């Protein structure tokens, strides 16, 4: 047994990024494990790996919330808008690197122990299946790591110092692992109840694990669509051929959260009272106006007088709100509730001032302050706004002097915040939902790949599965038929691919004087997709719906889609003042979309560079560019 543990204690960085000390492994093996390799239970290592990857509160804040969330524009970037401005905090990355290595180490140790027991003839009837489960889970962990940093070892924890490999090599390895592991699962095997308890995702239902492996392989295959189309198509169609993938809520890969301070605690950190977790400008622009479902039909009597007409732009405050951004709402405050909005939005986010709702995240006083002053250049208050029953998002970036003039938009209680349902530790964290399978199938069919369903059927089924999850299925038929455009110029109806007019006329009022007027509002130009000439084609619809369905649980995946395709539209950070870490973005080009204005990856932690210089240099060479947040990964859109 000690030889296995020693081999598993090889580190990714040779010295400092320890996966887990051998002493700790010995302690674990004495409690609750027995003292030798024949008695150690493989399932305990798998359980530790899955639970650890839920991210304890200290880690979830550092990686999930402060890197993946702003990378994917899934919530407002709260911590000084650090990552959205291209900045990097070393200890955030270091902690994820360390813990992810531990999770991978646990999965690999499970494989080693099970393999050793089979060789010795001391295995259980289910041991081989556990090995395959560990391989499938390890493949996910490796994809998560590679999609965050880039190049990584594929031979870590195997008794020798690992060597970093380029992302293409990593992905090819993952395809082989997933295909082989899925093929070796014997779904007829039954498990003792005690073993089932050690799998927090599926209770060792091997049919579900096989479905997850195939769906995960489809996800990873589609990641290569823009750089290695032949491989992407081959892997995807092979994984999809038997239709043995996640299609229903019962198959969803999800892990129950807890209310404690442990790895199973909510990744959204209810305990951290300063984190409002406000809606992002990207989500807001995609959801408002989309789907034809009226707020009047979604909300109770108390909200009806706050609902605005469909052609209402809001109140103009150009001196207090950022205007140097391609956010279509730049310079405006929406002083009410939208006429129509994607019905999932009210399920995910709270309405400011709606404190009697049991889901309102009334965690601190700052979340129950619904008014804020607006000031002029001299610091004098020119207007105080009541944000109760309004719906606004703050665009990330450097607001310059306007930050000090606008206490309204910096007060968390004045914006829609992530509901308590997703931060209270009573939910399940979703890693793969059935909607994603269908949106992957829709994209594959749209590309002309062989799929068991048509693109339209898969697209509409993906929306239906998402609506089922959020409890909004009553609105589905209205939503699917809608030809209304959201603020980005995209509609829901599959059959409506008519591009919106260049501009649409909206009514507004001057926020200070109250004078009314009309304004011709242009839909934003997404230069990253088809040179900004298309806003409402099938692929834009698919990725728009995929983004809306994946949140709030999968910010890394929506970031991956944007890095891969430039979809959906991500507004640029506001550049009222310079951002040193986004040097290409300036006051002369903020209306143009560019990958140099959007973060592309997380830098490697400094202790890799300082303590394993040779490994670090290999990793950066394999990256194909500097170790910087603006260097795209291999599969990302160039």
N, C-alpha and C positions, 0 to 999 in steps of 0.2 A: 504493500500500500504506500509506504513512504516513497518508493521510486516513482509512483504515479504522481504523488503530490509534489515531489521535487520537480518533475517535468512540467507540471502545470503552473509552477511558480516562475517560469521564464517570463520576463517582462518585455513589454513593447519597446521600452526606451532603455533597456539594459540596466539602468540603476534606479532612477528616481520614480518613474511612473509605475509603482508597484501594483500588480494586480491584486495580490493578497499575500501576506507573508506566509511562509511555510509553517511558522509557529501558529498562526491563526487557523490554518487549515487543520493542523494537528488538534487544536482545541475544539474545532467544529467536529472532528471525527470522534472525539471522546464524548461529545455531548451535542446531539443525541446519537451519533454514529458509533459503531463498534470500532475495534482497534485495527482491523485488517481489511484489505481490499475485497475479500469475499463477502464481507458483511456490510460494507458501506452501501447505502441505498442511492442509486443513481437519481431517483426522482427528487431527492432533497436538493441536489445541486441544480436541477432544472427549475425547481420551485424558487430557490434563492435567486436564480438568474432572472426569471420572469418578474418576481416581486421587486427586485432591485431596480429593474428598468422602468418601473412606474415613476421613479425619481422622487426622492424625499424632498421635503419643502426647501431645504437649502439648495439642492441641485435644481429643482424645477424652476425656481426663480432665476437661477443663473443661465440655464440653457433653454428650457422650454419657453419661458416668458420673455427673457431679455435677448435671446438670439433667434429662436425659431419663429416666435410670434411676429416681431417686426420684420424678419426676413420675408415672411409670408403675408405681411400686411393684414393679419387676421384680427389684431387689436391695435389700439394706439400704442406706440412705443413710449413707455412711461418713465423709464429711468434716465431722465435728461435727454431722451431721444438719442441715445448713444449709438446703437447699431444702425438705425435708420440713417444716421449721418455718416456712416462709414467708419465709426470709431470702434475700438476693440479693447476689452478689459480682460487681461490675461488670466486672472484667477477664476473667472467664469468658465473659460474654456478648459483650464487645468482640472477643475473638479469634474467636469463631464468626461474628459479624457480618462481620468483615473477610474471613475466609477464604471464607465462603459467597458473599460478593460477588465474590470472585475466580473461584470456580467458575462462577457465573452469567455472569460477564464472558467467560470462556473459551468457554462454550457459545454465547453471543451472537456472539462474534467468529467462531466457526466458521460460523455462519449468514450473517454479513455477507460473509465471504470467499467462501463457496460461491456466494452469490447474485451477487456481483460477477463471479466467474469465468464463471457461466452467461451473464450479460449481455454479457460480452466475447467469448464463444465459446471460452474457454480451459479449459472444465470437462472433467472425466472422465466416463465413462459412469455412474459411481456417485456423482457430486457431489450430485445432487439428493437421493439417498437419505441421504447424510451430513447434509444440511441438516435432513431430517425427523428423523433420529436425534437431532441436537442439539436440536431443538425438544422432542422427547419427554423427553429428559434434563433440559432446562431446566425443563420443567413440573414434574418431580419436585423439582428443587432449589427452585423457588419454593414448592411446597407445603410442603416441609420448613421453609423459612424462615418462611412465614406461619403454620404450625401452631406454631412456636416463639414468635414475637414478636407476630404479628397483621398489621395493615396494612403494605403494602409497595408499592413502585413496580412497575408492569407494563410500563413503557416505559424502563427503565434501559438504559444502554450504547448509546443510539441517537443520539448527537450532541447531546443537550440534557440539561439538568438534570431528572431524573425527578421525578414527583409521586407522593406516597404515595396509595394507593387503599385503600378499605375491603376487608375480607376477602371480602365477597360479590362485589365486582367482580373481585377476584383469582381467585376460584374460577370464575366464569363465563368469564373469559379462559382459564383452564387447560382447561376443557371444550372450548372452541373449538379451542385449540391441539392438544390430543390427538386430537380427532376428525379435524381436517384433516390433521395430520401422518401419522396412521395410514393415511388414505385415499390419500395421495400416495406411500407406499412402494411401490416396484416390486420385488417379491420375486424376480423372475426375473433381476435383475442379479447378476453375479458380481464378485468383488473379487480383486485381486492379493493374494498371500500377505502382502506387506508391509503392506497396508492392514488385513487381518484382525487382524494383531498389535497394531494400535493401538486395539482395542476389548477391554478387559479383562473385559467382562461376557459378550458374545455373539459375539465375533469377527466382527462385522458380518453376522450371520445375520439378514436383514431380516424373515423370518417370525417370529422370536422377538421382535424389536423391536416388531413390530405387536401381538403378543400382550401384550407388556408394556404398551404404550400403552392397550390396551383394558382390561386388568386394573387399571391405575392409574386410568383414568377411572372404573371401577366403585368403586374405593376412595374416590375423592374425591366421587363422587356420593352414596355412602352417608353421607359426613360431614355432608350437609345434611338428613338424614332428619328431624331434630326441628325445624328452623327453616324449611325450604323444601322441603316434601315433594313438591310437584308437580315442581319442577325435579329433585330427587333421583331420582324415579321415571323421569322422561323420559330423563335422561342415562344412568341405569343400564341401563334396558331397551334403549336404543339400542346401548350398548356391548356388551351381552351377547347381542344378537339373533343374531349370526352364529356364536356359540360359538367365536370366535377369540381365546382368552385363555389364560392360563397354567394348565395342567391337570396337568402332570407335572414330575418333578424335572429333566428335560432342558431344560425351559423356564424354570427358576427364574432370577431375576435375582440373581446372586451374583458377588462379586469375590474372587479369591484373595488371601489375606493373605501377609505376609512376616515373617521373623524379625528384620528390621532396625529401625532407628529412622527411619522414613520414613512417608509417608502410608498405605502398605500394611501397616504393622505392625498387630498385633491392636488393635482398639478397646478391648479389656479390659486392655491394658497389663501384660504379664507382667513387664516390667522394673521396675514400681513395686512394690517388695516390701512396702510398708506396706498396700497395698490387698488385703484378704482377699476382697472381693466375696462377702459371705455371702448366703444365701438370704433373701428377704423374708418377712415375716409373711403378706403377702397370698398369695404363691405357696404357702407352706406350708399355709395354711388351705384353699386350693382343692384341693391335691393329696392331703393326708392323708385317707384313708378313701374316696377317689374311685375307682371303677372295678372294685372287687372283686378286684384282682390282689394276691395276698398277698406280703409281703416274703419269706416263707419260700421262695417259688418263684422269687424274683428274686435272692436272695443265697446265698452259699456257706455251708459248714458253720461257719466261724468266727463268723458273725453270728447263728446260730439262737437261741442262748441269750439274746440281747439283744432279741429281738422280743417286744413286749408284746401282751396280749390286746386285742381290738377295743374293749372297754369301759374301757380304761385312760386316765385323764386325766393322770396324772403325779404329781409331788410339789408340794405347795403351799408356797410361800415368799412370803407376802403382804408381809413386811417387806423383802424384797430384790428382788422383781420388780414392775414397774409394774402397777398395777391400775386406774388411771384412764384407761382406753381401752376401746373396744368390741371389741377383739381377743378372740375367744372363748377364747384360751389365757392371758388376762391373769392373772398371779399364779402361773403353773405352770411347772415345769420337766419336760420329758418325758424321763425317765431310761431311755431305750431307743430301739428303732426301731419305727416304726408297724406295726401288724398288716397293713394294706393301704395302698397308696399308688399314685398314678398312676405307671406304670412309667417315664415320661420323667424323673421327678425324680432317680432314681439315675443317669441318663445325664448330666444337667446338673450335678449337685452331688455333691461328695465326702462321704463319711461320716467324721465326726471320728475320727481315730486310724487310719484305713485307709491308712497311709503306704506300704504295699507296692504299692498300686495305681499303675500307671504314669501314671494321670491325676490323681493327688493333687497339688494345687498347693503342693508343699513348697518355696516360694520363700524363706521366711525363717523364723527361729526361732519367731516368733510364730505361725506356722501349724502348728508341731509341738509346741505346748504345749497339752495336753488336760485340764489340771486348773485349777481356779480356786476361790479362797476366797469364802465368803459371810460377811458381817460383820453385827453388830448396830449399834444406834445409837451405841454407845460406841466402835465401831471394832474390837471384839474379834471374832476369827474364830469363828463358831459351827459352821461345817461347811465342809469342802473336798470339792468334787464332782469326780469323774472323768467327763469327758465322752466318753470313748472309746465309740464305737458308740452314740451318742445322736443325736437329731434335733430341733433347736430353732431358732427364729428370734427375733431381737430386734425388737420393735416400735419404730419410730422415735418420736422425740418428746423431751420433756424429762423425764428420770427423776428429777430433783431429787436429794435425798439418797440415793436408792436406787442411783444410779450409783456412788457411792463404796463402797457395801456389796456390790457385785456384780461382782467381777472375772471371774467365770465367763462372763457373757453378753457382756462387752466384749472377751474374748479370742477372736481370730479362729479359732484352732484348735479351739475348743469348739463351732463351728457348721458346718453344711454350707457349703462354699465352691464357687464356680464352678470346674468341672474344668479341667485344663490344656488339654484339647482345644479350649476356646474362648478361651484366652488365650495360647497358645504360638506363634501366627503360622503354624500349619500348616493352618488351616481356610479356608473361604470365608465372607466376611461376606454374609449374606443380606439383600437389599432387598425381595424379593417372592417368596414361596414358593407352590406350588400349593394348599396348605391354605387360604391366605387367600382365594383366588378362590372356593373352595367354601363357606367360611363366609359370605362376602358373598352368594353365591347363596342360601344357606339363610336368611339374614336377609331378603333381598328376597322370597323365596317366602313366608316367614312373614308379611310385610307385605301379601301379596296381589298383588305385582307379577308381571308376566309373566316367567317364567324357564324355561329348557329342562329343568330337573330339579326334582323335588319338594324341599320343605324338608328332609324326613327323609333323602332320598338325598344331598343336598348336604352336610348335617351329618355324616352317617356317612362320606362320602367324604373330607371335610376332616380328620376324625380319622384315617382310614386313611392319608392322605398324610403327616400329621404323624408317625404311628407308623413309616411307611416311612423317613422322614428320620432318626428317632432310633434305628432298628434294633429296634423293639419290636413288630413286626407279629405275632409269635407270641402276644401277649396280646390281640390286637384283638377276637376274638369274645367272650371273657370280659368285656372292658371295655365293649363296646357294649351288652351285655345287662344290665349291672349296675344295680340299683336302690338301691345303697348311697349314703348321703348323705355328702358331705364335711363339714368343720367349718362350712361356711356354709349347709348345708341343701340342696345341689344334687346331683342324681344324673346319671349319664351317659345311661341309657336314654331314647331319644326318646319312647317310649310311656308312660313313667312320669312323669306330671305331678302326682302326688299330693304335696301339701305335707307336709313333715315335721311331726311333733308339735311342740308349742310348746317342750318340753324333752325331753332324753334323759338317762337316769340313767347316770352314769359312776362308776367307782371311783377312789380316789386315796389318797394317804397324806400325812400331815403331814411336810414335809421335814425338820424338826428332830427331832420326837419319834418319828417312824416310825409313829404311830397311823394306822390305816386307817379309811376311811369311804366314803360315797357322796355324790354331789352331783348335783342336777338342773341340767344345763347347758342354757341357752337358745341357740338358733341366733341369730346376730346379725341385727339389724333394719336393713335397708338403706333408710333413708328417702328416698334419692335415686331409687329405682325403685318405682313404684306404691305410694308411701307406706309401704314396708316390709312390705307384706302378702303379697308373693310372693317365693319363693326358688327355685322349681323349675319355672318355665314354660319354654317353648321358647326364648324370646329369652335368658333367663338361661343356659340350657345352651349356646346358640350362642356367646355372648360369653365364657363360662367356658372353653370349648374353644379359642376363638380366642386368648385370653390365654395359655393353656398352650402352644399351638402356636407363637406368635410369639416366645416367649423362647428364648434370651437375645438374639437379634439385633435385635429391633424394639421397644425400649422406648417410642419415640415413638408407635408405633401403638397400643399398649395404653393409653397415656396418652390418646391421642385418643379411643378408644372410651369410656373412663371419663368424660372431659369431655363427651362427646356424650350418653351414656345413663345414667351413674351405675352402670354395670356393668363388670366384676364388683364384688363388695363390696370396698371399700377400708376397712380399719380406720382409725380416727382416730389421729393421733399421741398418744402418752401425754402427759398433762398433770399430772404429779406436781408441777410448778412451772409458772409462767406462761411463755408464749412471746410476747414482744412483737409479733412479726410475724404471729401468728395470734390477734388480740385477741378474736375471737368465741368461741374455744374455751376452756372453763373447767371447773372441777371440778364444775359443776352440770349440764353438758349433754354430757359426753363420750360418752354412750351414744347420742347422736343423730347421724346422718349429715347433713352440710351441705357445699355447695360452698365455703363460707367456711372450712372446715377442711382443704381440699385445694387445693394450688397449681394455678393455671389457665393460667399463661403465664410466659414469661421477659420481664423488663423490657428496654426498649431500653437500649443502652449509653450512658453519660454523654457520650461524645464526639459522639454524634448530637445530643443536647440542647444541648451547649455550642457546637458549631461549625456546626450547621444548625438554628437555633432555629425558623425558619419551617417547614422540613420536619418537624421533630419535632412542632410544634404541629398540623400537618395530620394526622400519623400518630395522635396521641393523640385528636384530634377524631373521626377515623374509627374508632378503637377503641371509642368510646362509653362510656368510663369512664376513671378515672385510670390512669396508667402504673404499674401495680402487679401483683404476682404473683397477686393474688386477683381480678383483673378477668377475667371469662370472655371468650373469643373469641366472635365472632358465631354460629358454628355450635354452640357448646357448650351443654350443658343449663343452663337458667336456673331 
